[in-house]
Amino acid sequence: MDPPIHLPLPGADPKPAAGCGVCAALERQRSEARRARNYSLATDYNVEIRNHPHARGGRA
């Protein structure tokens, strides 16, 4: 039998890019999801913030 898998605790939330309206909206939605105790949705917003592309200068 394989040994048990140990997963680390989740890391810190990704920071939204300064001046990016999309990232700011995602951050607000993440906060709303947490207030509603929908932690799965909050994690989805973390992924979106982390993967949101930005051009030079921090703009999308």
PyMOL commands that set and color helices and strands:
alter all, ss='L'
color gray80, all
select helices_A, chain A and resi 21-35+39-51
alter helices_A, ss='H'
color red, helices_A
deselect
rebuild
show_as cartoon
